[in-house]
Amino acid sequence: MQKRDLIIVPFHDWRKSEREGFRTRDVHFINALAKHPSVGKILVINRPCTWLELRVKKFDKDLSGDKILSKGNFELTQVADNIFVSDFMSGRFVQQILQRNRWFFKMYAHESYVQFIEACTQKLRFSAPGLLIQNIFAFQLASKLPVENKLFDAWDNFVKFPAYKEFTADLTHAYSQLAIHAPHWITNSLENKNLFLQEYGPERINVIKNGVKANIFSKIQSIPDDMMDIPRPIAGFGGKISYLLNTELINLISRENPNISFVFVGQILDKTTYNKIEKTPNVHFLGDKHYSDYPNYVNSFDICIVPYRIGKDQHGGDSIKVYEYLLTGKKVVGTNGNGLQDLTDYVYVVESPAEFSKELQDPINRKQLVDPEEHSWDKKADLIIDHLFG
């Protein structure tokens, strides 16, 4: 079998993944594709960065691996056997501060970066590679890179994210351009598929839902130290504290169930949301955890919960955490939206706060168990290859 090389543009900075563990859709895809029998080398186009951003986020300048090419502000690092990361360290930190996310639109399209990417493909001896774009801010690369097979992963609708509200026009333009220059799309939910078809009209769009890394969520290794003294039963949430959390629902179920400990494991992205959650004695915030430690927390829950807002507040997502929950075999209770409506065979999907609270009274899972192989990232990688080169 002739192996095909890939150029992949993830959303998240590679440094962030190195620090926190490779836990997001984009890097899960990269690692699964790197093992795929039909894939040769992978060139990852990292997010442009500045020294000021490195200092603020306390990132190391150098990526973990061996530098194999360097030119001015650009470096190519081999981070795994067949994964190479191109990095752009810009000196335009003032513009980054002033332009905020618009800065990324411009830097991904920077002619010098495009030239360096082409130099990387020559260095790695790429021949007719495929291009997978997972970052809406890199939309111009779809037209600038001379690649025949292109696929855009339109995961989560960024136009609906409150954090990007002031960039709505820019994002709409980016989606429209990708429909022209990378007309074959995938997305993570049927809701997104229908919306994107209506709004932007890509030539083809298929749904590839999120997956799971089965071998690390199937069983508990040990109960984390910071959970040892938390009274059981434990209703746990493993994910980011963001605007998606329904704080009114959380406060209601924690008040109605004082015998249940509600444990939150994850980054606090939205302090307003965090502050709205009542800090009653049975509510515990344990902070963010490295992805290698995270499975032990999920396996230490008695019930796994997804107390998300629905309706206009959701963004057509498909939560990775739910698939991770399901591999534990534990009861999963969530609100009817954000992809859960497609998992009713496995998840207790509720329609009201009263129903949510009632389901917490019985920790026994009587739902069908999920097939790990069917939802593995390796299975998703097969689909990506089919859509990219098929």
N, C-alpha and C positions, 0 to 999 in steps of 0.2 A: 504494500500500500504506500503510495506516495504521500508524504506528510505535507500539510499546508501550514505556512507561517501566518501568524496573526499580529495585527496592531490593535491594541486595546486602549481606550481612553476612559479610565474609571472616574467616578465622581470624587472619591475620597483620596486625599494625599496619602502616598505610600508610607510616609513617616507616621501618620496617625494609625495606620493599620499595624505597623511594626510595634508601636507602643501599646495599643489596646488589644491586639489580637485580630486576626483576619476574620471579621464577623459580619461584614455587610455584603449585600447582594453582589456588588461589583467585584469585590475581591474573592468572594466564594466562587463566582464564575471563572475568574482568572485561574485560581488554583485547580478547579475541576478541569478546565480546558487544558492546563499544562500537563495533566495526566492522560488526556484523551489520546487514543492510539493513532488518530489521524492528524494530530497537531505536532508540528515541529517546534520552532522557536516562537516565543511571544515577546513582543516589544510593548511595554507599558508606557504610555505617555503621561507622565506625572503632572500634577497641578503646578502651574507657575507659582513661585514663592519669592519672598524678600527676606533679607536678614532680620528685619524688624519683626516680621511674622514669626520667624524661628525663635526669636528671643521671647516674644509674648507667649507663644505656645510651649516654650521650653523644649523645642525639637532640636536634635542634633543636625548639623549641617550635612554630614555624610550619611548616605544610606548604608545599610548593612550589606556588605558584599564587596566585590572586586571591581574597581573602576577600570574600564577597558577603552574608554574614549573620553577626551576632554577638549573643549574648545570654548574659550572665553567664559561666558556665564552658563555654559551647558556641560553636562556630564552624562555618560552612559555607564550604568552599574549593573553587573551581573549579580542578581540577588538569589537565584536558584539555578538548577541545572539548565533549564531552558527558558527562564524568565529574566528579561533585561528591562531596566527602568531608565528612561531618559528624563533628565531633571533640568529645570530652568530656574536659576537663581537670579532674579531681576534686581537691578539697583533702583527701580522706580517705586520706592516705598511711599513717597509723598502722594503719588498718583493713586496708589493702592488705598491709602487712607481716604482720599477725597472721592474716588470713584466707587469704592466699595466693590460690590459684586460685578459692576460693569467693567472693572479692571480685568477680570478673568476673561470676559468676552474678547477684549483687545489682546491680551497676552497670549492666549491660545492661537490667535491668528497672526501673531508677530512673525514677520517674514524670516527672521533669523532662527526662530524656533522651528518653523516649518523646514527650513534648510537643514538644520541639525537633525531633525527626525529623518529626513531623506538620507543624510550621511550615516545615520545609525542603521537604516535598512541595508545600505551598501556594505557597511562594516560587517553586519550579520549575514550578508549574502542572501537576503530575502528574494524570493522569486514569486511574483503574483500573489502577494499576501491578501488576506481578508481583513477588513476594518470593522471593529465593533466599537461603537461610540456609546458610552454610558453616562456621558456628561453633557447636559444641554448647553453649558457655557462654552463648550468646544465645538459648536455647530459649524463654524467656518472651516474646520479641518476636513469636514466631509467633502467640501469642494476643492480645497487646496491640495490634498494628498492624492497622487495619481494611482488610485486603487479602484479596481473594477467591482469587486464584491464588497458591499457595504451594508451594515445592519445597525440600526439605532435602537437601543434599549430605552424605551420611553417609560421607565419605571416611575411611579408616583407623579401626579400632575403638579408640576412646580408652580403653575399659575395660581393654585389654591393655597400655597404655603403663605401664612401671614408674614414670615420673615422676608419674603421676596415681593411683598405687595407693591413697593415702589418701582419694581422692575418688571411689572406685568407686560408693558408694551415690548420691552426687550425680549422677554421670554416668548411671547406670542410670535414675534418676528423670527426668533430662533427655531421654534417648532415649524413654522411655515417654510423656512429655508431648508430644514432637514427633510421635509416632505418632498422637496424638489431634488436635493443632492444626495440624499440617502433614503430613497422612497420605500425601502423595506424595513418595517418596524416590528419590534416585539414590545409587549408591556406586561404588567403583572396582574391585571384584573380585567374582567369583561366590561366593567364600568368605564375604565380608561379607554379600552379599545373603541367602544361606541362613541365616546366623547371626541377622541382624537380623529376618528374617521369623519365625524361631522364637522369639526372645527378646522382641520388641516388637510384632510384628504390624502394621506399617504397611499401609495399604490397597493401596498399589502401590509396588514398588521395581524400578528398572531399573539395569543396569550401564552406566556411562559410564567407560571406562578413561581413563587420563591421555593426554595428547597431547604434541606437540612443536612447537617453533617452527622450522619447516623451513629457513627462509632463512638462519639463523645457524649451523647445524650441518653444512651440506653440504660445506664445504671449509675448509681451513686458510688463515688470513691470514698468520700468522707464528708461528714457534716461540717461546714465551715465554722470556725471559732466564733464568729460574731452572730451565729444563729443558734448556738448551743443553749443559751439561756432564754431564748424567746419561747413563751408558752405556746403549746399546740392546742388545737389545730392551727396551721398556718395557711392563709390565703395569700399567695405570692404573685407579684408582678415583676417580670424581668424585662426592662426596657427603658427608653429615655422618658424623663419627666418633661413632656412637651404639651403644647396646646391641645393635643388630641385627647388627653385624659379628661374624663368627666368628673370634675371635682365635686359637684353636687351629689352625684351618685356615690362616689367614694366616701364622702362624709356621711351619707345616709346609711350605707351598709356597715360602716365601721361603728356607728352609733347603735344600730339595731342588733349588732352581733358582738357585744363586748367580750364574749368568750373566745372569739377568734382573733388571732394576731394577723394584721395586714402588713406584709413585708414588701418593700419596694427596693429593687436592685437595679441601679442604672444612673446614667448621667442626668444632672439637672440642667436641661437646656432652657427651660422657661421658668424663671424665678417667680413670676406672677402665678403660674399654675401651682408651683410648689407651695407658695405662701397661702393659697386658698384651701389647701388640704389641712383639715384640723388635726393638730398633733396630739390626739388623744393617747392614753397609755397603751392602747393596743395597736397603734400605728408606728411602724419602724422604717426608717430610711437608712439603708446600708451603703449608699454611694455606688459609684461605678466599679466594676470588677473586670479584670483581664479576661479575655475570652477563654483562656485555658482553665480559669477558675469558675467561670460562670455556670457550667453544667452542674457542678455540685450544689449550687444555690437552687437551681430549678428542681433538681432531684430531691432537695430537702423540703420543698413545698408539699403541703397535703392537697391543696387545690390550687390550680393556676388560673389567674383571672386576666381579663382584657376589658377593663372598664373605660372604653373609648366613647367619645362623642360620635354621634351619627348625623346624617343629613348634610346640611351645607358645610359643616365643619370638617367632614372627612375629605380625603384627597384621592380616593380611588385606590387605596393601598392594598397590600397583601402582606400581613405581618409575618416576618421570619420567626418571631418568638413563638407564634402559635404552633408552627411545625415542630419547633424544638420542645415545646410543652408536650405535644402529642406523643413524641417518642418515649416519654417517661411512663406513659400508660395512665397518668393521673387524670382526674376530672378537670376539664377545662370549661370555664364559664365566661361568656363574653357577650357584648352588646351586638345587635344585628346591623352590622356594617363593616366597612374596611376589610372586605374579603371573607369575613366569617360566615356570611350567608351561603357561601359555596361549600362550607365544611360542616353542615348540620348533621351529617352521619357520624361525625367524630366529636363535635363540640356542642355544649349546652348553650345554644344561642337564645338569649332572653329578650323580651320586648318591653320590660318595665323594671323599675327599681325594686318593686316588691317581688317580682319573679327572680331577679338576681339574688336578693337577700335569701329567698327561700331555698335556692339551689345550694347556697353555701352551708345549709344545715346538714346536708348529707354529702360526705366526701367520697362516697363510693362511685366509681366511674362505670356506668352501665352502657356506655356508648361503644360503637365499633372501634377497634384498634386500627391505627393507620399502618399502611405498608411502607416500611422505611425505604425500600428500594425504589418504589414508585415516586417518592418525593425527595430522593437524594439529589445533591448538586451534580453528581455524575450523570444522572438521567437527564437533568436540565442541559448539561453540556452537549449531550447527543442532539437535543432539539436545536440548540444554537448552531451547531455545525450544519444540520439539515437546512435551517433557514438562511444561513450565511452563504453556503455553497450549493444548495439544492436548486 
